[in-house]
Amino acid sequence: MSKTIKVALAGAGAFGIKHLDGIKNIDGIEVVSLIGREFAKTQEVANNYGIGHVTTDLNESLALKEVDAVILCTPTQMHASQTLDCLKAGKHVQVEIPVCDVYKEGQEVLRVQKETGLVAMAGHTRRFNPSHQWVNHKIKAGELNIQQMDVQTYFFRRTNMNALGQARSWTDHLLWHHAAHTVDLFAYQCGSPIVKANAVQGPIHPTLGIAMDMSIQLKAANGAICTLSLSFNNDGPLGTYFRYIGDTGTYLARYDDLFTGKEEKIDVSQVAVSMNGIELQDREFFAAIREDREPNSSIAQVLPCYQVLHDLEQQLA
């Protein structure tokens, strides 16, 4: 495919805007349709980015013949069904993390993707962040083997707010959303499937209906282990922090910054063409469409993560 790839983007909130900002830097891509829950707010975002078609109905965008691909930045509970809608409409699709919050729905997405042969990719951004790519390159070069990963994912949340501090219509989830990043990244960086997983969680919030604290232990087939702590109760620095403990070194990843275990900063600016993980994720999606190949972070590659999350959910129940 050499022509301009024309894209519909569903979800004009915080993450949708991150994708729109990233796409501005990618040649040969045009966002032609924007889908949002509230028309007026969606129209405002569309005006800011020069997008001609605005709707509150994904099916309206899927009916546009010129649309080649869709990026879904919608509420978690809609991801699997909307991904299926896109594939059945003949559109390539990238769905933000998580692919699903019910494992059998993720399995159905993979089945339909195989049936259609279309590109279907999940937004597992940690695979693309330059800090984690730097570590991945070192592993693939045979210069590092992970012995342990220690990860902290911390937020302070009392209401349903997005990354811009705006109210949203759905409830976030430590297991199916935030743990998904690390569960997938651990197996990806180790190059080894997860064979053992345990979890405990704290009390369920009376209003939000979710656990506000959680601890997860993982073990890969090659013997590497991972400890993941997650909290919506953390009144302090927010975000996710990774400690890679390897046989030849220790590395600390804080979003796009990387340090040695002695807090010496590592330059990761030349790892990829951008320092923006969302942009790099989108570049991979569009390159896979043009080259007619499976992308990194395809549905097939990430689905084992959701099997682990399903098993942990059964434990916690």
N, C-alpha and C positions, 0 to 999 in steps of 0.2 A: 504494500500500500504506500504510494508516494504522495497521494493527494492530502490535503488538510484533513486531519481527523477532527470531526465535529462531535462535541461532547455535551451531554446534559448532566447537570449537577443537581442532586437532590439534597436539600438541607442547607439553608442559607445562614446557619448559625456560626459559632466560633470556628469549628473545624472546616466547614464549607468555605469560609473566607480564607483559611490557611491554604486550602487547595487552590482557590482562585489566585491567590498571591503567587503560589509556586508555578502555576500554569502560565502566568504572564512571562516567565523566563524560558519557556520551552517553545522552540520554533515549530510551526506546522500544526498547531493545536488551536482550535477555536471553540469556546464555550458558547453554544447557541441557544441553550434553554436552561432556566433556573427554576427549581421547584422548591416551594417552601410552605410551611403550615399557615402563615399569615400573609395574605397577598400584599398588603401595603409595605410591610417590612421587606418582603422578598423583592418587590419592585424597586425599593430604595437601593438594595444591594446590587440588583441588576443594572440600575442606572450608573452606579459607581464603577462597574466593570464593563459597561457597554454590551450587555447581553440583551438580545432583542426579544426573546420569548420568555414569558413569566407565567407560571401556573401554580395551583395548589394540588394538582392531580398528576402523579407520576405517569399514569397511563396516557395522558394527553401528550406528554413528551415522548413516550415510547412510540406513539403513532406517527411521529415526525420522521419521514423517510430519510432526511439528511443526517439524522443522529446515528453515529457509528458506535458510540460508547457512552457509558453512564458511570458516574462516580456517586456512590451513596454515602452521605454523611447524616443519616437519619437516626432516629432512636433505635437502640439496640433491639428491641422487641420486633422491629419491622425488617431487620436486615435480611434474614433468610428468605422471607416471602417476597421481598422486593428484588432480591438477587435472582430468584427464580423467575419473576415477572420479566426482568431484563433479558435473561437468557432465552426465555420462550418467545420474546419479541425479536430475537436475532441480534441483540446488542451485546458487545463486550462489556464487562462490568468489573469495577473495582469497588469493594464494599469496605467501609471503615471497620476497624476492630470493635466488637467481636463479630465473626461471621454469623453466629447464632448464640442463643442462650438455652437451646434445647438440642442435644447432640444429634438426634435423629433428623432434625431439620437441616443440619449441616451435611449429613450423609446424603440427603436428597439433593442438596445444591451440587455436591460433587457428581452425583449420578447424572443430573441434567447437563452439567458442564461437559462431561465425557460424551454424552449423547449429541450435543450440539457442536462440540469442538471449538467453541468460542473461548477467548481469553477471560478467565475469571480469577481475580486476585483479591487478596485480603490486605487491609492496611496495617500490617504488622511492622510499624515504623522502625522499631529497634533494629531490624535487619539492615536498615538503610542509613541510620545515623552514622556519620563519619567516625565517631569515637568507637562504636562497636565494630564498624567495618575494619578499622585499623587492627583491632584485636583479632578479628576473623582472618585477615590476611596473614598475621603472624602465626596463627594456628595452622592455616593451610600450607604455609611455608615450612612447617615442621619445627618451628622455633618455640612453640609454646603448647603445652597440654594443660587443660583446665583440671585442677584438682577440686576446686570448690568455688561456687558463686554465692555471695551474700548480697541480698538485694532488699532495699527499703523503699516502699511506695507509700508516701504519706501525704494526706490532704487534711483540711479542716472543713467539714461539711455538716450543715444542720438543715439545709433546705436544698431543693433541686435547682442548682445553679450550674451554668456552663463555664467554660474557661474565661469568658469575658465578664463573668459576674451577672449574667442575665438569667432570669427564671426560665426553666425549661419544663416540658410537659411529661418527662419520663424520669424514672429513678435509675441512677447509676448503680453499679454492682462491683464489689471488690473482686469476686471470684471470676465472673464471666467476662468482665472488661479488663480490669487492671492486672489481675494475675495472668491473664492470657498473654500479655506482652512478655512477661518473664518466663512463663512455662515454655512458650515457643522459642524464645531466644536461647534458653539454656540448652535445649535439645539441638538447636541450630548451631550454636557455637561449639558444642561438644562433638557434633557430627555423630550422635549416638542417641537412640530412642530412650525415652523415660520408661523405666521398668518398675519403679516404686514411687508412690506418692501418698503423703499423709497430710491432714489438715485439721486444725482446731479453729473455732471462732468464738468471739465474745458475744455479749447480749445483742438481741435484735432491737433496733431502734423502734420505739412505740409509734412514731409517725411515719418514718420512711419505710419501715418494714424490712430492713436489711441489716445484716451484721455490720458493725462499725469497725471491728478489728478482726484480723485473721492472721494465722501463721501457717505456712506451707513448707513441707520438706519434700525434696525430690531426689531421686537417684537415677543416673543414666546407666545404660548397659555396660559402658566402659569403666564404671566405678566412680565417676565424678558425682559430686553432690551439690545441692543448692538449698539454701535457706532463704525464704521470702517472707518478710513482714509487711503487712498492709494495714493502714488505718485511715479512717475518716475523722478520728478524734485528735489528730496531731496539731497542736497549736504552736507551730514553729515553722522552720523552713519547709516548703512544700515541694513535691516532685518525687522522682525516682532516682535512687543512687545505687550504683552497681560496684561491687568489689570483685574483681577477678583474681583468684589466687591460683597461680600456675606453678609448674615445676621449674620454670626459669625466671619467674618474676610475678609481681603483684601490680595490678592496674585498677585505677578508680575512674569510672565513667560517670560523669554528671551531665546529662543531656549531651551536648555537642563538645563538651570539654573532657579531656582525658589526662590523667596524671599517673605517675608511678606511685608505688606504695610509699615512697618518701616525699610525696607531694610535689614532685618535679613535673612541670607541665610538658605535655607532648604535643607537638604541632601536628594537627590532623587536617590542616587546611588544604593539603594537596591530595587527600585520599580520594576525593570525588570532585565532580565539576561544580558542586555547590556544598555549602554547609547546612543546607535546609533539608532535613530528613523527609519531610512531606513532598518537597519538590523532587527529590531523588526517587522516592516511591512512585510518583506520577511519571517520571521519566521512564522507569522500568515498565510500567503499565503500557505506555504508548509505544515503547520500543518493541515490546512483545507482540503488540498488534501489528506493527509494521513488518516485523520479521517472522510472523506466524509461528511463534514458539511459546513454550511455557515460561511464564515469568517467575522470578524469585518471589516467594510469598504467594504462590498459587494456592487455590483452595486445596488441591491435592497435598501440597507440602505442609500446610498448616493444620489440616484436619486432625492429625494425631494429638495436637495440643488440646483440642476440644474433647477428645476421648478422655484425656487426663482430667480435664475440668469436670466432665460428667461423672467420672469415678469419684472425684473429691466431693462433688455435690451429694452423691449417694452416701459417702462416709458421714458428711455433716448432717444429713437427714436422720 
